[in-house]
Amino acid sequence: MCTVVIDVAEPGGSRLLAIRDEDPAREWDSLGAWWPQRYPGVIGIRDRRAGGAWLAYDTEHRRLAVLLNRADTLDLPEDQVLTRGSLALESVAGRAPTAPLPMHGFNLLEVTPDAARVLSWDGKTLRETPLPSGVHMIAHDDLDDPETPRIARWLPEFRAHAARTDDWVDEWIDLLAASAALDPTDDAAIIRDNRPHGYPTQSLLYCVADVSHEGVEAHETSLPEPGHWHVSSTP
């Protein structure tokens, strides 16, 4: 149940903070060019098991994509279900998904300097939600979903600190640190331990990224302990 906060500026691009929740036992690789043959020029965080990406970007073509899981009603045997790990890679290569999809549910955030959108798949329908100018949050349900406790709690805070200044990274990381005062099992927590909710995932890392006509910049920070924030988590 990952979380993304994004400030869409028109014109001028977007800035975002993405927090990754995953099973700590599932191995992954930090930001790198892991797919030089199939996706030349693409940098991302690679899932070693499936070979795909959670977050990926292409600086030359100024595209970035982040994958978030969501519930679905997919009616397929598990041996016929494809990994969602290709979605971010295909997106930054300029190929958006088309329905029907033999995949479990997802929210795919796609960002370019001129626009941002979320493609949502629930096992039956693929929906597109364009992001208007301003600060937004997305997790395991709809964009800015008021029924998602962490969005209801923290979206007003991030909107009060829009990422329009040179200090935006420090301000947003300070907010992320403040959110970690909540217990990681709290529904309103952004730094999360989802095991009491029936999932093996915990917050493992966060990325900050800036997508503009000048290119894409992204930086990753791993949490020293899954699901917990420490002073050393600050870059």
Rosetta silent file (secondary structure, phi, psi, omega in degrees, C-alpha in Angstrom):
SEQUENCE: MCTVVIDVAEPGGSRLLAIRDEDPAREWDSLGAWWPQRYPGVIGIRDRRAGGAWLAYDTEHRRLAVLLNRADTLDLPEDQVLTRGSLALESVAGRAPTAPLPMHGFNLLEVTPDAARVLSWDGKTLRETPLPSGVHMIAHDDLDDPETPRIARWLPEFRAHAARTDDWVDEWIDLLAASAALDPTDDAAIIRDNRPHGYPTQSLLYCVADVSHEGVEAHETSLPEPGHWHVSSTP
SCORE:     score description
SCORE:     0.000 S_00000001
   1 L     0.000   72.060 -178.166    0.000    0.000    0.000 S_00000001
   2 L   -69.908  169.808  179.904    2.416    2.626   -1.264 S_00000001
   3 E  -137.913  139.160  174.164    1.786    6.364   -1.121 S_00000001
   4 E  -130.387  135.429  169.985    2.612    9.184   -3.541 S_00000001
   5 E  -114.372  131.269 -177.476    2.343   12.934   -3.002 S_00000001
   6 E  -138.184  138.670  173.289    2.653   15.048   -6.149 S_00000001
   7 E  -111.489  112.561 -179.871    2.536   18.758   -6.898 S_00000001
   8 E   -94.612  118.871  178.829    1.520   19.382  -10.510 S_00000001
   9 E  -108.641  133.566  179.506    2.574   22.816  -11.738 S_00000001
  10 L  -123.723  119.692  -11.179    1.208   24.177  -15.015 S_00000001
  11 L   -82.344  176.781  171.776    3.378   24.921  -16.859 S_00000001
  12 L   124.654   -7.485  176.580    6.704   23.691  -15.558 S_00000001
  13 E   101.964 -165.088 -175.122    6.407   20.028  -14.607 S_00000001
  14 E  -139.521  154.489  174.780    5.775   18.170  -11.370 S_00000001
  15 E  -126.464  141.940 -174.792    7.523   17.294   -8.122 S_00000001
  16 E  -146.708  158.371  174.277    6.717   14.224   -6.112 S_00000001
  17 E  -125.242  120.904 -178.245    7.441   12.158   -3.033 S_00000001
  18 E  -120.555  128.034  179.779    6.860    8.404   -3.380 S_00000001
  19 E  -111.083  126.235 -176.064    6.955    5.978   -0.452 S_00000001
  20 E   -98.938  126.154  171.811    7.371    2.293   -1.255 S_00000001
  21 E  -107.959  127.862  179.643    5.704   -0.424    0.810 S_00000001
  22 E  -157.312  162.471  174.755    6.851   -3.971    0.081 S_00000001
  23 L   -64.338  120.130 -179.266    7.631   -7.261    1.791 S_00000001
  24 L   -57.949  -22.506  179.966   11.142   -6.760    3.270 S_00000001
  25 L   -79.479  -10.211  179.797   11.974  -10.334    2.265 S_00000001
  26 L   -90.204  114.436 -171.374   11.433   -9.494   -1.407 S_00000001
  27 L   -73.517  147.993 -178.269   14.803   -8.377   -2.763 S_00000001
  28 E  -147.347  165.271  179.312   15.160   -5.220   -4.815 S_00000001
  29 E  -120.848  141.731 -179.182   17.831   -3.014   -6.376 S_00000001
  30 E   -64.537  171.350 -179.540   18.300    0.741   -5.931 S_00000001
  31 E   -47.117  125.535  179.969   17.859    3.273   -8.723 S_00000001
  32 E  -171.425  169.669  178.714   19.872    2.153  -11.723 S_00000001
  33 L   -90.638   77.270 -171.520   19.872    1.375  -15.437 S_00000001
  34 L   -85.788   -6.145 -172.758   18.926   -2.284  -14.968 S_00000001
  35 L  -130.279   55.589 -170.972   17.350   -2.860  -18.409 S_00000001
  36 L   -64.340  -28.948  179.971   19.917   -1.622  -20.975 S_00000001
  37 L   -80.908  -51.613 -173.954   18.805   -3.920  -23.790 S_00000001
  38 L   -81.945  -35.499 -178.612   15.025   -3.748  -23.522 S_00000001
  39 L  -130.653   70.451 -178.393   14.674   -0.275  -21.999 S_00000001
  40 L   -62.884  136.525  179.122   17.805    1.707  -22.876 S_00000001
  41 L    84.519   -4.263 -178.406   18.142    4.950  -20.938 S_00000001
  42 E   -91.687  133.699  177.425   15.545    3.947  -18.329 S_00000001
  43 E  -115.516  140.060 -179.922   16.474    4.185  -14.647 S_00000001
  44 E  -166.702  176.200  173.541   14.420    2.601  -11.929 S_00000001
  45 E   -96.201  115.905 -169.852   14.086    0.626   -8.724 S_00000001
  46 E   -96.682  135.544  169.673   14.105   -3.020   -9.766 S_00000001
  47 E   -87.038  116.843 -174.559   12.240   -5.902   -8.217 S_00000001
  48 L   -66.832  -33.570 -174.895   14.674   -8.824   -8.460 S_00000001
  49 L   -66.355  -48.454 -176.332   12.034  -11.536   -8.347 S_00000001
  50 L  -100.955  -14.086  178.449    9.971  -10.402  -11.334 S_00000001
  51 L    82.703    2.420 -178.847   12.532   -8.125  -12.984 S_00000001
  52 L   -92.426 -160.656 -175.726   10.171   -5.159  -13.214 S_00000001
  53 E  -135.142  144.309  170.153   10.136   -1.729  -11.609 S_00000001
  54 E   -84.116  -47.708  176.942    8.194    0.064   -8.893 S_00000001
  55 E  -128.821  137.928  179.232    9.355    3.500  -10.052 S_00000001
  56 E  -146.802  153.233  176.093   11.055    4.222  -13.375 S_00000001
  57 E  -151.390  157.511  177.761   12.022    7.253  -15.421 S_00000001
  58 E  -126.948  108.028 -176.178   13.594    8.249  -18.726 S_00000001
  59 L   -65.959  -40.211 -177.404   15.470   11.547  -18.535 S_00000001
  60 L   -61.717  -43.169 -178.479   15.837   11.976  -22.296 S_00000001
  61 L   -95.003   -0.228  172.715   12.114   11.631  -22.943 S_00000001
  62 L    57.543   52.060  177.082   11.162   13.285  -19.623 S_00000001
  63 E  -128.070  144.190  175.579    8.800   10.594  -18.401 S_00000001
  64 E  -139.760  144.831  177.707    8.343    9.078  -14.950 S_00000001
  65 E  -141.504  144.852  177.073    5.962    6.390  -13.697 S_00000001
  66 E  -130.800  138.031 -178.179    5.158    4.916  -10.277 S_00000001
  67 E  -107.114  128.772  175.232    3.181    1.733   -9.634 S_00000001
  68 E  -126.454  136.256  178.769    0.805    1.341   -6.684 S_00000001
  69 E   -77.773  152.852  172.756   -1.266   -1.776   -5.995 S_00000001
  70 L  -147.993  163.863 -178.762   -5.031   -1.643   -5.470 S_00000001
  71 L   -65.478  157.214 -179.431   -7.821   -4.149   -4.869 S_00000001
  72 L  -150.025  172.659  176.612   -9.386   -5.909   -7.840 S_00000001
  73 L  -122.520   33.146 -177.761  -12.025   -8.379   -8.967 S_00000001
  74 L   -62.917  129.654 -177.691   -9.807  -10.188  -11.476 S_00000001
  75 L  -112.124   72.952  178.628  -11.244  -13.604  -12.306 S_00000001
  76 L  -139.707  145.818  171.813   -8.214  -15.540  -13.521 S_00000001
  77 L   -61.420  145.575 -175.350   -6.215  -18.480  -12.130 S_00000001
  78 H   -59.565  -28.790 -179.914   -3.003  -17.214  -10.543 S_00000001
  79 H   -74.551   -5.592  176.504   -0.859  -19.093  -13.055 S_00000001
  80 H  -107.131   -0.718 -177.900   -2.390  -16.942  -15.807 S_00000001
  81 L   -88.019  129.237  179.836   -1.862  -13.595  -14.037 S_00000001
  82 L   -88.798  153.340  177.169    1.018  -11.473  -15.337 S_00000001
  83 L   -66.565  146.450  175.581    3.284   -9.362  -13.150 S_00000001
  84 L   -83.643   -4.085 -173.687    2.518   -5.669  -12.864 S_00000001
  85 L   -64.891  -18.394  178.884    6.251   -4.893  -12.820 S_00000001
  86 H   -79.546  -15.050 -170.064    6.358   -4.157  -16.546 S_00000001
  87 H   -62.777  -49.212 -178.826    3.845   -1.295  -16.280 S_00000001
  88 H   -65.401  -38.282  179.935    6.177    1.506  -15.146 S_00000001
  89 H   -66.099  -45.292  178.327    8.862    0.428  -17.617 S_00000001
  90 H   -64.785  -36.474 -179.566    6.452    0.310  -20.536 S_00000001
  91 H   -61.318  -49.236 -177.431    4.980    3.650  -19.496 S_00000001
  92 H   -73.700  -13.650  172.608    8.267    5.541  -19.596 S_00000001
  93 L   -84.986   -0.347  176.254    8.993    3.838  -22.914 S_00000001
  94 L    92.547   15.805 -177.981    5.843    5.552  -24.227 S_00000001
  95 L  -122.180  102.006 -179.980    3.509    2.551  -24.141 S_00000001
  96 L   -80.140  151.140  179.201    0.522    2.907  -21.839 S_00000001
  97 L   -68.887  151.650  175.268   -1.486   -0.197  -20.825 S_00000001
  98 L  -129.056  142.543 -179.874   -4.724   -1.050  -22.609 S_00000001
  99 L   -79.829  155.050   -2.216   -7.590   -3.173  -21.285 S_00000001
 100 L   -78.937  155.318 -175.844   -8.259   -5.995  -20.776 S_00000001
 101 L  -124.810  125.727  176.832   -5.236   -6.750  -18.614 S_00000001
 102 L   -81.623   56.403 -176.434   -4.374  -10.154  -17.089 S_00000001
 103 L  -136.564  155.470  171.919   -3.020   -8.382  -14.001 S_00000001
 104 L   -70.362  168.591 -172.256   -4.120   -7.629  -10.473 S_00000001
 105 L   -63.837  151.751 -179.455   -5.344   -4.134   -9.691 S_00000001
 106 E  -156.993  159.860  161.531   -3.105   -1.099   -9.817 S_00000001
 107 E  -115.860  121.281  178.677   -2.813    2.659   -9.914 S_00000001
 108 E  -110.826  110.770  177.394   -0.174    3.725  -12.415 S_00000001
 109 E   -87.492  122.185  178.658    0.928    7.335  -11.998 S_00000001
 110 E  -114.966  130.167 -174.028    2.374    8.729  -15.238 S_00000001
 111 E  -131.174  131.361  169.087    4.183   12.076  -15.182 S_00000001
 112 L  -129.728  172.945  179.353    5.608   14.279  -17.955 S_00000001
 113 L   -61.641  -24.781 -173.156    6.557   17.982  -17.847 S_00000001
 114 L  -104.473  -10.891 -175.878    3.195   18.945  -19.335 S_00000001
 115 L  -164.611  160.932  172.613    0.759   16.554  -17.664 S_00000001
 116 E  -143.367  146.655  178.752    0.180   13.873  -15.063 S_00000001
 117 E  -151.379  162.165  173.303   -2.477   11.189  -14.866 S_00000001
 118 E  -117.934  127.050  171.519   -3.428    8.034  -12.990 S_00000001
 119 E  -100.607  121.639 -174.775   -4.448    4.883  -14.836 S_00000001
 120 E  -116.914  128.359  179.812   -6.505    2.667  -12.513 S_00000001
 121 E  -121.572  126.344 -179.250   -7.286   -0.998  -13.164 S_00000001
 122 L  -113.692   15.737 -178.445   -9.693   -2.951  -10.948 S_00000001
 123 L    97.193  -16.299  179.819   -9.736   -6.216  -12.887 S_00000001
 124 L  -128.876  -39.378 -173.344  -12.606   -5.129  -15.117 S_00000001
 125 L  -129.611  137.004  174.082  -12.223   -1.474  -16.068 S_00000001
 126 E  -104.616  117.826 -177.581   -9.207    0.712  -16.873 S_00000001
 127 E  -113.083  148.022  175.409   -9.886    4.336  -15.924 S_00000001
 128 E  -113.102  130.686  176.458   -7.881    7.494  -16.585 S_00000001
 129 E  -124.118  103.962  175.085   -7.823   10.371  -14.089 S_00000001
 130 E   -67.694  145.198  178.648   -5.954   13.504  -15.235 S_00000001
 131 L   -97.520  119.849  174.094   -4.332   15.475  -12.415 S_00000001
 132 L   -74.266  170.413  177.672   -5.147   19.176  -12.348 S_00000001
 133 L   -58.028  140.587  178.733   -2.651   21.731  -11.107 S_00000001
 134 E   126.079 -177.099 -176.462   -2.011   21.478   -7.380 S_00000001
 135 E   -94.748  134.502 -177.745   -0.994   18.972   -4.707 S_00000001
 136 E  -137.335  160.349  173.868   -2.524   15.492   -4.731 S_00000001
 137 E  -131.250  147.365  174.467   -2.122   12.152   -2.943 S_00000001
 138 E  -142.739  144.259  177.339   -2.751    8.617   -4.102 S_00000001
 139 L  -136.262 -116.757 -174.129   -2.475    5.265   -2.351 S_00000001
 140 L   -97.102    3.752 -179.990   -4.465    2.051   -2.853 S_00000001
 141 L  -132.664 -144.371 -173.300   -7.722    3.683   -3.979 S_00000001
 142 L   -79.211  164.171  178.175   -8.746    6.769   -5.956 S_00000001
 143 L   -58.861  131.857  177.444   -6.857   10.037   -6.310 S_00000001
 144 L    54.991   32.591 -174.835   -7.273   12.293   -3.248 S_00000001
 145 L   -63.848  114.774 -177.697   -9.643    9.688   -1.804 S_00000001
 146 L   -70.738  -13.654  178.948  -11.164   11.174    1.378 S_00000001
 147 L   -87.368   -5.502  175.365  -11.975    7.664    2.636 S_00000001
 148 L   -91.018  112.253 -170.127   -8.274    6.746    2.767 S_00000001
 149 H   -55.147  -40.228 -178.183   -7.216    7.817    6.288 S_00000001
 150 H   -67.284  -31.254  177.112   -3.628    8.807    5.440 S_00000001
 151 H   -72.603  -45.916  178.464   -4.891   11.035    2.606 S_00000001
 152 H   -58.298  -36.956 -176.707   -7.601   12.606    4.745 S_00000001
 153 H   -78.634  -40.759 -166.876   -5.025   13.308    7.472 S_00000001
 154 H  -109.072  -17.089  179.189   -2.021   14.498    5.465 S_00000001
 155 H   -59.473  -43.590  176.654   -3.190   15.953    2.159 S_00000001
 156 H   -58.794  -35.227  179.455   -4.123   19.311    3.757 S_00000001
 157 H   -66.459  -45.060  179.552   -0.647   19.463    5.312 S_00000001
 158 H   -68.109  -35.577  177.941    1.116   18.863    2.001 S_00000001
 159 H   -66.418  -28.118  177.189   -1.162   21.349    0.245 S_00000001
 160 L   -75.696  -11.021  178.846   -0.150   23.943    2.809 S_00000001
 161 L  -130.038   57.891 -178.591    3.480   23.332    1.767 S_00000001
 162 L   -55.813  147.030 -172.693    3.211   23.163   -2.015 S_00000001
 163 L   -85.149   60.903 -176.168    6.465   22.156   -3.723 S_00000001
 164 L  -112.746    5.713 -179.079    7.040   25.484   -5.468 S_00000001
 165 L  -119.829  169.391  179.025   10.202   26.650   -3.682 S_00000001
 166 L   -67.089  -17.787 -177.831   13.835   25.534   -3.654 S_00000001
 167 L   -95.868   14.084 -171.786   13.280   24.115   -0.162 S_00000001
 168 H   -60.234  -38.601 -178.646   10.437   21.810   -1.185 S_00000001
 169 H   -62.472  -48.117  179.952   12.356   18.572   -0.556 S_00000001
 170 H   -60.518  -40.997 -178.175   13.282   19.567    3.004 S_00000001
 171 H   -66.266  -41.678 -178.078    9.729   20.728    3.715 S_00000001
 172 H   -73.977  -35.164  176.342    8.129   17.539    2.437 S_00000001
 173 H   -68.939  -34.597  174.123   10.609   15.273    4.206 S_00000001
 174 H   -61.611  -40.381  177.102    9.922   17.203    7.406 S_00000001
 175 H   -65.967  -40.590  177.846    6.219   16.473    6.899 S_00000001
 176 H   -62.154  -42.371  176.955    6.981   12.820    6.256 S_00000001
 177 H   -62.586  -40.539  178.371    9.010   12.723    9.463 S_00000001
 178 H   -63.738  -38.029  179.458    6.146   14.388   11.334 S_00000001
 179 H   -63.784  -26.899 -177.843    3.737   11.785    9.997 S_00000001
 180 L   -74.420   -2.032  171.450    5.977    9.081   11.469 S_00000001
 181 L   -67.402  -21.987  174.615    4.971   10.195   14.948 S_00000001
 182 L   -74.318  149.997  173.918    1.952    7.974   14.316 S_00000001
 183 L   -62.230  138.766 -177.060    2.309    4.282   15.020 S_00000001
 184 L   -64.203  -11.253  175.657    3.156    2.512   11.729 S_00000001
 185 L   -92.487   -4.225  179.122    0.076    0.308   12.154 S_00000001
 186 L   -67.941  137.354  178.695   -2.210    3.379   12.315 S_00000001
 187 L   -59.206  -26.644 -178.122   -4.519    3.692    9.294 S_00000001
 188 L   -89.206   -0.894 -178.012   -3.432    7.335    8.964 S_00000001
 189 L   -74.761  143.773  172.274    0.294    6.550    8.918 S_00000001
 190 L   -93.560  -44.141  170.334    2.350    7.122    5.767 S_00000001
 191 L   -80.768  111.563 -159.820    5.394    5.230    7.077 S_00000001
 192 L  -122.776  153.336  164.868    3.584    1.944    7.481 S_00000001
 193 E  -125.102  103.902 -171.997    3.593   -1.574    8.864 S_00000001
 194 L   -89.288    3.641 -176.624    0.728   -3.292    7.050 S_00000001
 195 H   -61.057  -40.729  177.561    1.056   -6.709    8.704 S_00000001
 196 H   -65.037  -16.296  178.759   -1.821   -6.153   11.177 S_00000001
 197 H   -93.127    4.734  176.056   -3.992   -5.342    8.139 S_00000001
 198 L    96.398   11.855  179.562   -3.260   -8.701    6.552 S_00000001
 199 L  -123.863  146.071 -178.599   -0.375   -7.739    4.252 S_00000001
 200 L   -83.060    4.676 -170.910    3.340   -8.545    4.699 S_00000001
 201 L   -85.530  146.750  173.605    4.409   -5.120    3.418 S_00000001
 202 E  -138.035  156.761  176.843    6.198   -2.365    5.305 S_00000001
 203 E   -65.313  128.294 -176.638    7.570    1.001    4.203 S_00000001
 204 E  -112.991  -31.725 -173.770   11.093    0.423    2.906 S_00000001
 205 E  -163.246  168.346  170.618   12.177    3.611    1.150 S_00000001
 206 E  -138.176  153.250  176.459   11.107    6.911   -0.328 S_00000001
 207 E  -125.100  143.010  167.861   12.022    8.769   -3.501 S_00000001
 208 E  -113.788  142.144 -176.593   11.804   12.438   -4.348 S_00000001
 209 E  -146.417  149.048  178.404   11.654   13.394   -8.012 S_00000001
 210 E  -127.968  118.817 -179.551   11.412   16.499  -10.175 S_00000001
 211 E  -112.123  116.071 -177.220   10.033   16.141  -13.730 S_00000001
 212 E  -143.485  178.398  177.838   10.535   19.197  -15.936 S_00000001
 213 L   -68.294  -15.672  176.083   11.422   20.200  -19.480 S_00000001
 214 L   -81.153  -15.124 -179.591   15.066   20.144  -18.362 S_00000001
 215 E   137.944 -160.861  179.624   14.809   16.425  -17.567 S_00000001
 216 E  -125.491  130.215  172.582   14.089   14.152  -14.601 S_00000001
 217 E  -119.846  134.636  179.339   15.948   14.114  -11.283 S_00000001
 218 E  -143.438  144.073  179.146   15.250   11.465   -8.668 S_00000001
 219 E  -137.405  141.491 -174.862   16.846   10.494   -5.369 S_00000001
 220 E  -118.219  141.480  174.750   16.147    7.496   -3.178 S_00000001
 221 E  -133.212  124.811  177.537   16.527    7.015    0.591 S_00000001
 222 E   -87.437  144.064  173.951   16.123    3.651    2.310 S_00000001
 223 L   -78.076  135.549 -179.843   14.690    3.446    5.813 S_00000001
 224 L   -60.094  -30.394  179.485   17.176    1.902    8.264 S_00000001
 225 E  -134.919  125.741 -179.563   14.403   -0.297    9.645 S_00000001
 226 L   -53.408  133.069  175.750   11.320   -1.348    7.623 S_00000001
 227 L    77.876    7.041 -176.713    8.196    0.465    8.738 S_00000001
 228 E  -138.273  145.978  179.144   10.019    2.876   11.050 S_00000001
 229 L  -103.789  139.321  175.808   11.458    6.364   10.777 S_00000001
 230 L  -133.087  162.502  177.820   14.733    7.407   12.375 S_00000001
 231 H   -54.916  -37.101 -178.461   16.683   10.654   12.354 S_00000001
 232 H   -70.853   -4.210  176.627   19.147    8.958    9.977 S_00000001
 233 H   -74.194  -16.556 -179.117   16.288    8.518    7.467 S_00000001
 234 L   -77.230  130.541 -177.039   16.705   12.166    6.523 S_00000001
 235 L   -67.504    0.000    0.000   18.913   12.616    3.423 S_00000001
